[in-house]
């Protein structure tokens, strides 16, 4: 594997892991086991039956959990601690055949950044989609994510130049998307806070309904006489 192919595989594996690490491992290991691609030395362990079987089971669980509104966001939150490290390790392993140790360390860092970017884009957009009451948008988003993972990794493995163009477009999309995700998530948080405020107990300082019926402290008596003088 030449340097260009190794860089494309490193970025592709990291990017795909930020979206679905099990599908990424399943695809890479399957192609390596069938001999369709020559995997770098540190990734050859993926092309073994135990790894492929484990990735297939985990992908099946992810496939169903990712299509249930609410559960998908919880799943995204938990996978923050899986997708980013997995992407970083796959990126480092992808350059093991052509890179010096310091270059592998750089790939580890870059892979973590790339996988974090795709993970944030996925989890943030899913949180916004979950504000819709119907489940079909979740199903469409989940299937679309799986499709682009397959397409992106196939480009990284067989058309590295096209994949690098793909990555450049993804970076531009991420720059455009992140501010919108932040604003959308802030709006959701403010809505949650307002809903929580409705159920909060009223303070005892006389600002709730009790103060409305109590009236001001110097209100006249029921007979219309002057207010009582304070000592």
Secondary structure, DSSP 4 states (H G I P E B T S, - for coil): --HHHHHHHHHHHHHHHHHHHHHHHHHHHHHHHHTSS---GGGGGGSSHHHHHHHHHHHHHHHHHTTSTTHHHHHHHHTHHHHHHHHHHHHHHHTTTT--HHHHHHHHHHHHHHHHHHHHHHHHHHHHHTTSSSSHHHHHHHHHHHHHHHHHHHHHHH-HHHHHHHHHHHHHHHHHHHHHHHHHHHHHHHHHHHHHHHTSPPPTTS-SHHHHHH--TTPPPTT-PPPPPP-
